[in-house]
Amino acid sequence: GEKLDHSLLNPNQVRHFGISVSDNKWDESKKFGIDHDDVYIPFTSEGATVYFDTFRPSLADLEDKSFIHIELTDGIREWDPHKVVMGNQPHGNQNSSIQAIDIETSEEGKYYSDIDVHLAGVSGSYVPRILSDRIIKSAVIRPDIGTAGEDLRNISKVARTPRDVNVQEAFSTNRHNSVTPERVGKIFGISLDRARWTLHTTTQSGMTRARQNRGPMNRRFPRSNIRFQSEEPKLAGKFYMDWVTSNVKSIHNETGAFFIGDGRYVDCYPRPKHTSEDATDALASFITDVGTPASLKVDSAAEFVGKSSDFVKFTKRRGVNVSYAEPYRHEIGRIDVQIREAKKKWQEDKCNKQVPRRLWNYGIKHATQVMQVTPMEGERTGYEEVTGKTPDISELLDF
């Protein structure tokens, strides 16, 4: 009547009778309005409301033949919103789709090894059985337009059937991940400017030539433990060595780590205990990986003292000049700052990536490796300053 200021029109009812209606303003492939065979009625939008202007015709207007009369219903087909099948009419051109969301995941949460437990602590997607269930969950089945409802029910029934899924093969067109300042900054947790300088002061090929422009390409492998002592590089300057106890045992039962560095370069070696034998093993690993320090300063802990201890005998045999800090003094030099920064980086990575606490032995090692190859702008990497060689960070960016 005259008291109603607007009329409601159901676009699905109009579509049901074969008339094209587009109320999606972002769909540029269709006209925004009602596309009738006799006339096109454009829509207008105000906020989220889609409408077109109308008025109540008088009796004279209805009898005036100059006005076009159109019908949005055909008077034959019945409109029942409870029985209508959306998108299944001859005039429709939309694909029907179903998503298998009712898949039984009875195996999720069950782990078959200790490795699965640790991997699930990071993300359930790392556990094969949970990953397969999630892949099935996210599968979208798009049947043909003419697929009947019974066929859809059969497809859904198949999707809900529990089954084991094994990944036989994975294929990638790229051997390595892309190396960009943005990716380096995200993985290493550094600023974009520092990431650009890191790429400038390091290599990212994973390969190096034995001789310039000649010889075969060789990958940089760690030095062998079996070699002559004269081949081991001699490191100038004073290095520091200290033991840091962890609050949690690692998955390999390490209770702490030995840190060795000189303020520019730092490395750590997790060990089960801080005995003289473990300290000797950590120093031997450092000599194999980096070189023999000319001077080494330690505190007066039991693992570093004693004329007949393994540590003292080993340092004398390798020609390392060992000095000791004052008794009851824990701060021994620049390495204390590096230890603090490594622990800080491990805590940040653990919280941001939800790494289990017992994986600290890998996390703290990774933190020191990142510190070795990420210099401040205008400086060289700690690895290059100590060894004289340009580090390659490909392995750190791939994993």
BELMOQUI-V487537 format. One line per field, one symbol per residue. phi: phi as a letter, one per 30 degrees, with the letter a starting at -180 (. if undefined). A space follows every 50 residues. Layout:
# BELMOQUI-V487537
phi = ???
This chain:
# BELMOQUI-V487537
phi = .ddddabcbdddddddcicdbbccdddddbddlccddcaccdcbbbiccc abdbbdddddddddddddcbbcbcicddcbddcdcdicceddbcddbbbd ccddbdddjcccadddddddddadddceddddddddeddcccddeddddd ddddddddddddadbcddabbbdcdbddcbedddddddibdddddddddd cbcbcibaddbdibiddbddcddddcaddddddccdjccbbbcbdcdbdd dcidclbccbabjcbbbbbdbdbccddddddddddddddclcddbbcbdc dddccjdcdddddddddcicdcbcddeicddblddddddddddddddddd ddchdeddcdddddddddddddccdddjccddddddcicddcceddddb
